[in-house]
C-alpha cells in the first residue's frame, strides 16, 4: 500500500494494498511478540526503511535471499546531509498562495500542520506498534520494524487523518490522534516473491469493498508494451500514486472519464488509467521520465509529474499534454539550486499558478512561480542519523486552504 488519493465521502481508494487472502488474512507473519518490551518498541519506532513481510517457510532459500535484498532497498529516513539553516528560509508573501501546510516526515509516525511562516498549529502522532496492538495484536512481523513514519496523510475537514505506514498499514485517527481504525497488509504471493499490487476500495470504516489487480488489468487490455522491462520477481511495479479522475479530460479522451483511476508505476517508468468497472487499463504512457512520482491532472487539461531521474540523473517537474504528449513546462535545478530526489517527491499546482514541490530526499519543499522563481522554501528541521548528521526525509508537503480546517482548528 503506497498512496492515499480519494478519502472523501464513503470511499477510500488505495493502491498496492497487499493483504493476501492466499496466506490466511492480513498482518500475520512471525515476529518478536511483546516480550522484548521497551527494546522492541524502540526498534519499531525508529525511522526505517520500507519492505514487505512474508511468512517463514513460504519461500525457498533462494527466494528468501531475494526478499532480504528487497527489504534492504527501503526509503531511508535520512540520506542527505543536513544544511546549516532550517524552517521557512524564503517567504515572498505577495507572490505565494496563502494557506496552511500539512506534511509528513521520516523522523516520526505522524503529521504536522503549520502556517506559511513555519509555526506549528497542530500535530498528529500514532505509532505502528500502538496501532498493531489495538487493531491486530499477536506477534509482530519482524520486517515491519522500519514502520517508524507516516509516508502519506490525508486531512479531513473535521481534523481526522488517514495515514499510511508504507507497505504495512493504513490507519485513521481523530484530531487528538486517537485510533479510529487500522487495516494491515503487506503479504506476498506464497509461491514466488512477486509483489503483486491491487487497487483497493475501502468504506469509511476501513472495510474492503472492492479490489482490482493492476497486473491483470494491464494483461486483460493487451497492453504488453506497458510491461516491457518488467522483472520476473520482486517489486515489479512499485506503484506510488493513485488519483481518482473527475472527468475534466474526458472531452479530449474517453479514458479520462469520471471514476477511472490514474496510477503511477515507478519500476516500469509509466503511468496508466484503469477503468475500475471493467478492471481494464484504458490508457497508458511511458514518458521521458525515470522512477517518477505523483502524476496529477490539472485544471487546464494538462498533467503534472515529478520526474525523479530523467534529467541526466537529476530531478525535474514536467507539465505535459496527455493527449498530444507535448511537454509544455519544466522546472529543474541548476548549478546554484540543486534539485534532486532519487526517491519519493511530490508536486501540487496551486490556484495562483505556482507549483508546490516536495524534494523528499533533501528534506526540502519549495513553491515556484511559472517563471521558476522560488517564493517559498521550507527545510525540514528534523534530523536523523548519527549525531544528527542527516536531514529527515520530507515526504510530502500539501498546501490546504485555511477554511478546510476552520471548524476545529480555530477553537483550539
N, C-alpha and C positions, 0 to 999 in steps of 0.2 A: 504494500500500500504506500503510495508515494505522494498523493496530492489531493487536496480538497478543492472542489470547484464550485459546486452548487449546494448550498445548505439552507436555502430559504424554503418556507412552507413545510410540506410534509415529506420532502425527499432530500436525501443526502447522497451525492454521487461521488464515488471514489474510483481510482484505478490502481491495479496492481495488488488488490487485497487477496492474499494467498492463504485463506483459511480452508485448507483442502479437506473435503469430506472423506477422501480416499484414506486419510490417516486417522479417521475417527474423531473429528471435532477440532475446534480451534484451540490454539495456545499450546497444549501438550509439550512433549519433549522432556528429557530428563534434565535435572539441574541440581542446584545446590541446596534447595529447600530453605527453610528459615533458620536452620540450626546454627548457621555461622553468624547470626545476629548482626551486630554493627559492621563487621568486616564485609559481609555480603552487601549490605545496604550501601556502604561506601563505594564498593566496586560498581554497583548498579547505577549509582548516581553520578559517576564520573562522566564528563563529556567523552563520548566514544564514537566508534565507527558505526557502520551500517552493514548488516549481514542478514542471512536468512536461516533460522534454526531448522534442524532436521532431527528426527528420532534416531538414536543409536541403533545400528543393526539394519537400517533400511537400505543402506548403500554398500557397495563393495568397498574394499580398502582404497582402490584407485579413485572411486567416486568421492569417498570421504576426503581424500587428499585434495581433490579438486574443489570441494566445498570449503575446505580450510583456506585454500588460496583465495576463493571468492570473498570469504569473510575478512580477509586482510585488506581488501580494496575499499574499505568504508570511507565515508566522509569524515575527515579529521575535524575535531572541534576547533583546533587552531593549527594553521600550517604556514602562516606568513608572519614575519617579524613585525612586532608592533611599532607604530610610528611614535613620534615624540608628542603629538597632540591627539586629542580625542574629544568626543562630543560633537556639537554643532560648530564647525570650523568656518563655514561660509553660509551667510544668510542675507540675500538681497531681497528684502521683504516686498519691495514694489513689484518684483518680477516673478516671485514664486506663486504657486497655487496654495493658498492658505488652507490648512486643515490639520488633522491630528495624524500621528504616525504610529502604526502598530507594527511591532517587529518581533521576530524570534531569533535567538542567538545560541551558538554552540556551547555556551557555558552553563545553561540552566534548562530545566524542564519547565518552561513557562513562556510567557509573552509579556511584552511591555507596551504600554500606551503612553506616548509623550507628545508634547506640543512642538511647535516649529523651532523653539529655542533649546529643545532637549530636556525640558523639565518633565520629570516622570509624573504622570497623572494617575496611573493605575497599573497594577501588576497582577498577573495570574501565575500560579505555580502549582503543579501537581506531578509528583514523580511516577515513573512507570511502576516502581515497586509498590507504592501505595495503591495504584490502580489495579495491579495484579492481585494484591491481597483482598481488595474489596470486590473485584469483579470476576476473578478466575480462581485464585487460590491454588494450593498444591505446590508441586515442585517448580522451581524457577528454571526456565530454559537458559542454559549457560551462555549461549550466543547472544542473549538479549542484554548482557551486562553493559553494552555500549549505548543502551537506550536512555541516555542521560540528558537529552534535549528534545524540545519540540521542533520538528522540522518545518511544519506549517501550522498556521492558526487562522480560523475564520471567526470574526466577531459578530455576534447577533446584536440587534438593537437593544435588547434588554440586558446586555452585559454577559450573557452566556458565551462560551467559547468552545468551538470544535477544534481539536488539535490532533496532530499526528506524531506518534513516536515512530520514526521512519522504519518501515519494514516490520513493525511489531504490533502496533495497536492504533486505534483511533478512540479518543475519549471526548466526552462532553462534560464541561464543568460550568458552574454558575459564576456570577461576578465575584463571589467570595472564594473561588477555587474549590468549592465542594463538588465532588464527583456526582454527576447525574447518571451516566452510564459509561461502560467501556466495552469495546469489542476487540478481540485479539486475533491475529493472523500471523502468517509468515512461514507456513509449511510448504513443502515442495512435493513433486511427484515421487511416488515410492520406488519407482524402477530406474529412473535416470535423473541426474541433477539438472533438470531444466526448470528455470524459474518462470513457469507459465503465468501470465498475468490476465486479470479479468477486470472488466468494468462492473462494479457492484453498486446496486441501488439499495439504500437503507431507508427505513422510515424514520420519523423524527425521534423514535425511541431506540434507534440502533438496530432494529430487526431487519434482516435481509429480505428484500422484495424480489430482486432480480439480479442475475449475473450473466455477463456475456464474455466469452473467451476472445481476446484480441487476436490470437493466432488463428483461431477458426474463422473469425470474421474476415481476415485477410485471405485465407485459403479459399473460403467459400466464394469470394469475389473474383478469384483467379488472378489476384494481383501479386504474382510471384516476383515482380520487379521490386516490390517493397521489401522483399525478404533477401535480396541479394546481399551477400556478405554476412549472413546470419551464422552465428556459431552453432555447433551441434549440441552444445550443452551449456549449462551455467546461466548467467544473466543475459539471455538472448535479446531482450527488448529494453529493459531499464526505462520503462515509461515513467516520465516525471511530471507530466501535466495533463490535466483534462479540463475542458471547458464546454459547458452546455451552450449550444448555439441558440440565438434568439431570433434568427431568421433575417437579419439585416442584410445578408448577402444572397438570399435566396432568389432575388430577382435577376441576379447575374449568373448564378449556378445553382441548380436544384439540390445539389449535395449539401448546401448550407442551410437547408430548411430548419425551422424552429424545432427543437427537440433532439436533433442529431448532436453528436459529441465530437469534439476535436481533441485528438491525443497527440502527444509528442514522444516519439520512440527514439531515445537517445542513442542506443547502441547501433541503430541502423541509419542514423542521420536523416530520418524522415519524419513527416507529420502526416496524419490521416484523419478522415472524418468517418465515423461509424454510425449507421442507421441502427438504433437500438431495437426497433420493432422487427426489423428483418435480420438482425445480427450480421450485418454486412458492411464491409468497407465500401463507401461510395465515392471517395476522393482520396488521393494521396499525392504527396510531393516530396521528392528528395531535392533539397535546395543546395545553395552554395554555402552551407554551414556544416559545422562539425560539433558533435556532442552537445546539441542545442537544448535550450530550456524555454519554457513559458511562451509558446505561441498564443496569441490572443487576437481576436477580431476587433478592429477599430470602428469608430462611428463613421469614418469616411469610406468604409468598404475595403480598406487595406488590412494587412495583418502586421503584427509586431512580433519579433522573436529575438531571444538572447542567443547569439552565436558564440559559443564558448571558445572554439578553436579554429574558426575558419579564416582568420585574418593573420596568416603567417605565424600561427602559434599564439597570437594574442586574441582578445575577445572584441566583439562589436555588437551593436544593436542594429537590426535591419528592419526597415519598414518596406513591405513589398505588396504588390497586387497579386492575390492568389489565383486570379483568372489568367492574366497575361504573364504572370511570374516576373514582372519587371520590378527591380529594386528602385524605390523612389526616395529613400532617405537612409543614411548610415551615420551612426555615432561610433567612433573608435578613439582610442587614446593616441598619444604621440610621445615623443621623447621627454616632454615636460609633464605629461599627465598619463602615466601608465594605466592602462585599463585591461585587466586580465583576471578571469576567474576560471580555472580549469574545470571546476565542478560547480554545480548549482547556478545561482544567478536568477535575476528576475527583472522584468520591465513592466511599467504601467504608464499608459498615456493619460495625462491629466486633462481636465476640462479646458485649461488655458492653452493647450497645445504643447506644453512642456512634457518631458518624459522623466519619470522617476525610475532609477536604475539601482538594483542591489548587486554590488560586486562582492559576492559572498566570501570568497577565499581571502580577500584583503580586508574583510570586516568593514566595508565602506558602502555608503549609499549616497547617490548624487541626484539632483534634479537639474536637467539640462534643457536649454531652450532649443528651438528648431535650428538656431544658428550655432549650436554646440557650446554655448556658454554655460558654465556651471554657476547656478544661482543659489544652490543649497547643497551642503555637504555634511554628512554625519559619519563620524568614525566611532566604531564600537569601543566603549570604554572598558569592556570586559576583556581580560587577557587569560590565556591558557598556556600550558606547557611549563617547562622548568623555569622557576623564578620569574614567572610572568613574561617570558620572552616572546610568546606568540599572541597575536590578537585572535579573539574568538570569532568563529565564522558568523557572519551576519546573513542568515538565510534569506530573509525577505522583509523589506520594509514596504508597507502598504499605506498609502495616503487615503484617509477617510474624511468625509465632511463632518464637522462638529455636531450637526443635528442628528447624526446616526446614533450617537450615544447620549444625547442631551437628556433623555428621560431618566437616566440613573446617575450619570456622571456629575451633573450639576448639583445633585443632592448629597454628594459625598463631602 
